């Protein structure tokens, strides 16, 4: 037989997990939402876009250029241009 303490711990764990899932869903913003927020001046939104796409941009640049440093520079320049526009 399961002890009452274990039952309560299990219920608590499920509740905490569901609260975390709800919080994550509430804080996840689409790319369109992040772009709109960035255009409105939200630097955190722009940073999140950079975090999402930096690696992909790097690999595309690396595939084309074949050099790590040049690929890093190209991606950085691209994000700087986007930020300034």
C-alpha positions as CSV (number, residue, x, y, z in Angstrom):
1,X,0.0,0.0,0.0
2,X,1.2,3.5,-0.8
3,X,1.8,5.8,2.1
4,X,-0.2,9.1,2.3
5,X,3.1,11.0,2.1
6,X,4.0,9.4,-1.2
7,X,0.6,10.2,-2.6
8,X,0.9,13.8,-1.6
9,X,4.5,14.0,-3.0
10,X,3.3,12.5,-6.3
11,X,0.4,15.0,-6.5
12,X,2.7,17.9,-5.7
13,X,5.2,16.8,-8.3
14,X,2.4,16.6,-11.0
15,X,1.1,20.0,-9.9
16,X,4.6,21.6,-10.1
17,X,5.2,20.0,-13.5
18,X,1.9,21.3,-14.9
19,X,2.6,24.8,-13.5
20,X,6.0,24.8,-15.2
21,X,4.5,23.6,-18.5
22,X,1.9,26.4,-18.3
23,X,4.6,29.0,-17.6
24,X,6.7,27.8,-20.5
25,X,3.8,27.9,-22.8
26,X,2.9,31.4,-21.7
27,X,6.4,32.7,-22.1
28,X,7.1,31.1,-25.5
29,X,6.6,33.7,-28.2
30,X,6.4,33.1,-31.9
31,X,9.0,34.6,-34.3
32,X,6.4,37.1,-35.5
33,X,5.7,38.2,-32.0
34,X,9.4,38.6,-31.3
35,X,9.9,40.6,-34.5
36,X,7.0,42.9,-33.6
37,X,8.4,43.4,-30.1
38,X,11.9,44.0,-31.5
39,X,10.5,46.7,-33.9
40,X,8.9,48.3,-30.8
41,X,12.3,48.5,-29.1
42,X,12.3,45.3,-27.0
43,X,16.0,44.3,-27.0
44,X,15.2,41.1,-25.1
45,X,13.0,40.0,-28.0
46,X,15.8,40.7,-30.4
47,X,18.2,38.8,-28.3
48,X,15.9,35.8,-28.3
49,X,15.7,35.9,-32.1
50,X,19.5,36.0,-32.3
51,X,19.6,33.0,-29.9
52,X,17.2,31.1,-32.0
53,X,18.9,31.8,-35.4
54,X,22.5,32.4,-34.7
55,X,23.6,28.7,-35.0
56,X,21.5,28.2,-38.2
57,X,23.0,31.3,-39.7
58,X,26.5,30.2,-38.8
59,X,26.0,26.8,-40.5
60,X,24.6,28.3,-43.6
61,X,27.5,30.8,-43.8
62,X,30.0,28.0,-43.1
63,X,28.6,25.8,-45.8
64,X,29.0,28.6,-48.3
65,X,32.3,30.1,-47.1
66,X,34.1,27.0,-45.6
67,X,35.8,29.1,-42.9
68,X,34.8,29.4,-39.3
69,X,36.0,33.0,-38.6
70,X,34.5,34.4,-41.8
71,X,31.2,32.6,-41.1
72,X,31.1,34.1,-37.6
73,X,31.8,37.6,-38.9
74,X,29.1,37.3,-41.6
75,X,26.5,36.2,-39.1
76,X,27.4,38.9,-36.7
77,X,27.3,41.5,-39.5
78,X,23.9,40.2,-40.5
79,X,22.4,40.5,-37.1
80,X,24.0,44.0,-36.6
81,X,22.4,45.1,-39.8
82,X,19.0,43.7,-38.8
83,X,19.3,45.4,-35.4
84,X,20.1,48.8,-37.0
85,X,17.4,48.7,-39.6
